[in-house]
């Protein structure tokens, strides 16, 4: 890794689509806090109220489609 790579931060994985809630700085901070085994994997939107409506059962059903680590981000960019 060169000094330039260290200054520019981690190379973030591709996302299935651009985030409407997280900035690149927020993504970078979150990425370095992820477990090493989760780093480098593609980020996929499983549920968004603007796309899937406001339904808790839809959130649960879509969450079951992808086993493993999940991240919930609220509109004020709070990560749960």
Rosetta constraint file for C-alpha pairs under 8 A:
AtomPair CA 1 CA 5 HARMONIC 6.05 0.50
AtomPair CA 1 CA 6 HARMONIC 7.07 0.50
AtomPair CA 2 CA 6 HARMONIC 6.56 0.50
AtomPair CA 3 CA 7 HARMONIC 6.35 0.50
AtomPair CA 4 CA 8 HARMONIC 6.26 0.50
AtomPair CA 5 CA 9 HARMONIC 6.45 0.50
AtomPair CA 5 CA 10 HARMONIC 7.70 0.50
AtomPair CA 6 CA 10 HARMONIC 7.58 0.50
AtomPair CA 9 CA 28 HARMONIC 7.32 0.50
AtomPair CA 10 CA 28 HARMONIC 6.68 0.50
AtomPair CA 10 CA 31 HARMONIC 7.85 0.50
AtomPair CA 10 CA 32 HARMONIC 7.42 0.50
AtomPair CA 12 CA 27 HARMONIC 7.70 0.50
AtomPair CA 12 CA 28 HARMONIC 6.76 0.50
AtomPair CA 12 CA 31 HARMONIC 7.22 0.50
AtomPair CA 12 CA 40 HARMONIC 7.07 0.50
AtomPair CA 13 CA 39 HARMONIC 7.89 0.50
AtomPair CA 13 CA 40 HARMONIC 5.31 0.50
AtomPair CA 13 CA 41 HARMONIC 6.16 0.50
AtomPair CA 13 CA 42 HARMONIC 5.48 0.50
AtomPair CA 13 CA 43 HARMONIC 7.00 0.50
AtomPair CA 14 CA 42 HARMONIC 5.45 0.50
AtomPair CA 14 CA 43 HARMONIC 6.53 0.50
AtomPair CA 15 CA 42 HARMONIC 5.72 0.50
AtomPair CA 15 CA 43 HARMONIC 4.63 0.50
AtomPair CA 15 CA 44 HARMONIC 5.94 0.50
AtomPair CA 16 CA 42 HARMONIC 7.24 0.50
AtomPair CA 16 CA 43 HARMONIC 6.26 0.50
AtomPair CA 16 CA 44 HARMONIC 5.09 0.50
AtomPair CA 16 CA 45 HARMONIC 6.87 0.50
AtomPair CA 17 CA 44 HARMONIC 7.51 0.50
AtomPair CA 17 CA 45 HARMONIC 7.54 0.50
AtomPair CA 19 CA 23 HARMONIC 7.45 0.50
AtomPair CA 21 CA 73 HARMONIC 7.59 0.50
AtomPair CA 21 CA 74 HARMONIC 7.87 0.50
AtomPair CA 21 CA 75 HARMONIC 6.24 0.50
AtomPair CA 21 CA 76 HARMONIC 7.80 0.50
AtomPair CA 21 CA 77 HARMONIC 6.27 0.50
AtomPair CA 22 CA 26 HARMONIC 5.80 0.50
AtomPair CA 22 CA 27 HARMONIC 6.35 0.50
AtomPair CA 22 CA 77 HARMONIC 6.49 0.50
AtomPair CA 23 CA 27 HARMONIC 6.26 0.50
AtomPair CA 24 CA 28 HARMONIC 6.06 0.50
AtomPair CA 25 CA 29 HARMONIC 6.25 0.50
AtomPair CA 26 CA 30 HARMONIC 6.12 0.50
AtomPair CA 27 CA 31 HARMONIC 5.89 0.50
AtomPair CA 28 CA 32 HARMONIC 6.49 0.50
AtomPair CA 29 CA 33 HARMONIC 6.70 0.50
AtomPair CA 30 CA 34 HARMONIC 6.51 0.50
AtomPair CA 31 CA 39 HARMONIC 6.70 0.50
AtomPair CA 32 CA 39 HARMONIC 7.86 0.50
AtomPair CA 34 CA 38 HARMONIC 6.26 0.50
AtomPair CA 34 CA 39 HARMONIC 6.34 0.50
AtomPair CA 35 CA 39 HARMONIC 6.62 0.50
AtomPair CA 38 CA 69 HARMONIC 7.54 0.50
AtomPair CA 46 CA 59 HARMONIC 7.99 0.50
AtomPair CA 46 CA 62 HARMONIC 5.95 0.50
AtomPair CA 46 CA 63 HARMONIC 6.51 0.50
AtomPair CA 47 CA 51 HARMONIC 7.43 0.50
AtomPair CA 47 CA 52 HARMONIC 6.36 0.50
AtomPair CA 47 CA 58 HARMONIC 7.88 0.50
AtomPair CA 47 CA 59 HARMONIC 6.01 0.50
AtomPair CA 47 CA 62 HARMONIC 6.59 0.50
AtomPair CA 47 CA 63 HARMONIC 7.70 0.50
AtomPair CA 48 CA 52 HARMONIC 5.70 0.50
AtomPair CA 48 CA 53 HARMONIC 7.30 0.50
AtomPair CA 49 CA 53 HARMONIC 4.53 0.50
AtomPair CA 49 CA 54 HARMONIC 5.37 0.50
AtomPair CA 52 CA 58 HARMONIC 7.43 0.50
AtomPair CA 55 CA 59 HARMONIC 6.47 0.50
AtomPair CA 56 CA 60 HARMONIC 6.29 0.50
AtomPair CA 57 CA 61 HARMONIC 6.02 0.50
AtomPair CA 58 CA 62 HARMONIC 5.97 0.50
AtomPair CA 59 CA 63 HARMONIC 6.00 0.50
AtomPair CA 60 CA 64 HARMONIC 6.38 0.50
AtomPair CA 61 CA 65 HARMONIC 7.00 0.50
AtomPair CA 62 CA 66 HARMONIC 7.60 0.50
AtomPair CA 63 CA 67 HARMONIC 7.64 0.50
AtomPair CA 63 CA 70 HARMONIC 7.84 0.50
AtomPair CA 71 CA 79 HARMONIC 6.88 0.50
AtomPair CA 71 CA 80 HARMONIC 6.35 0.50
AtomPair CA 72 CA 79 HARMONIC 5.77 0.50
AtomPair CA 72 CA 80 HARMONIC 5.14 0.50
AtomPair CA 73 CA 77 HARMONIC 5.75 0.50
AtomPair CA 73 CA 78 HARMONIC 5.61 0.50
AtomPair CA 73 CA 79 HARMONIC 4.59 0.50
AtomPair CA 73 CA 80 HARMONIC 6.27 0.50
AtomPair CA 74 CA 78 HARMONIC 5.32 0.50
AtomPair CA 74 CA 79 HARMONIC 6.61 0.50
AtomPair CA 74 CA 80 HARMONIC 7.98 0.50
